[in-house]
Amino acid sequence: MNNTYDWVLYPNEESAVLKIKEALHRHPELSFEEHRTSELIRSVLGRMDGVKILDLPIDTGVVAVIRGGASGKLVGLRADIDALPIREVPTGPAVSQNDGVMHACGHDFHTAALLGAAQVLSRNRAELRGNVMLIFQPAEEITAGARYLLEAGMYNEYRPDCVFGMHNRPDIQAGKVVAEAGYRMAGKYNYNICIHGKSSHSGSPQDSHDPIVCACALVTALQSIISRNIRPLDSATVGIESIQSNNEMKHQMVDDVWLEGSVRAHDDKVRDLAFGRVCEMTEQIAAAYGCEAELTVEDTVPATYNTQEMADIAKRAAIATVGEQDIISVPGGLGCEDFGWLLKETPGYYYWLGSGRVDDTDETEYPGWHDPAFHTNDAALPIAANLLIQSVLEAQK
Ligand code: NI
């Protein structure tokens, strides 16, 4: 193997990666609209030696393979590439030029880090003991892109033995790495409910089956699922995030009310139990109010769970990248991410990497994901790239 110095970004490569990140940040694109982003990725990969872009029937996203000098494990590295419908409050040198769209989750950071890792892996490909698949995934924000790539045949020709993903964490000190087993993200159901009632004039409520009263009763009843159906030591949420009716007339009750909600949990059994209760309550409470309800599942995503075996590899990669002193333990959350679909296909590991303050004396604000003033501390950018590189090397040992 080459000198370890060769397996990290050279200083000139670090500045190139930062420039790429800033270019991506200036031109954020929404889920499944990442055309310019995909073009940029293709053109950067096109300048590297030994990188083969797979010919897949996809509109956005890029999947490529670097062939190593010796045979061995195929390791997948995945970065998400999409942005959010948020108007940016500028905080740094690069500001969104796409009004109302913003990289408010740092997927520009992930994309640039993976391009950086690709650069180093391509430069050292003769020394690689196996191949590497680079997965630039569209539409993570609507948790649809992972399945989109799988359904497009991303794994038909090359099927990874394992895959690594990463998300920046602005609430964690820059450069700290979470490399441990357990649940990282929740699995979820997104669901829509339509309650059909019967309208009448407000002065004659006896002629109505008011779906608004029914919807309010349902929302209140759903709150009992967590407190009375879920074991206190399990993690789950049940939410209604939107209620709408179509009333354009004053003093008139409506026919229909639409609700949107989600159920999230770490354990799939807990998620299914909570969702089963949502279905039962919707049907029975609607009936109790003389209404009819239709519940449809819009989307489902499995949880992101790191096995002990993959966590051991990830920890060795993290030690090689930042040293034992910068590895921290952080409990999982009930956010959601469609990396869970990739984990259904192959073993994998999902890192959290600190992208916040440099140390305790740093007073810079790093607002959370999806905040209009969100930004990453790009001192962590080369660390992100180097961590992905080390993950490949450790997994191929
Ligand atoms: Ni994100």
Boltz pocket constraint, residues with backbone or C-beta under 6 A from the ligand:
constraints:
  - pocket:
      binder: B
      contacts: [[A, 105], [A, 106], [A, 107], [A, 167]]
      max_distance: 6.0
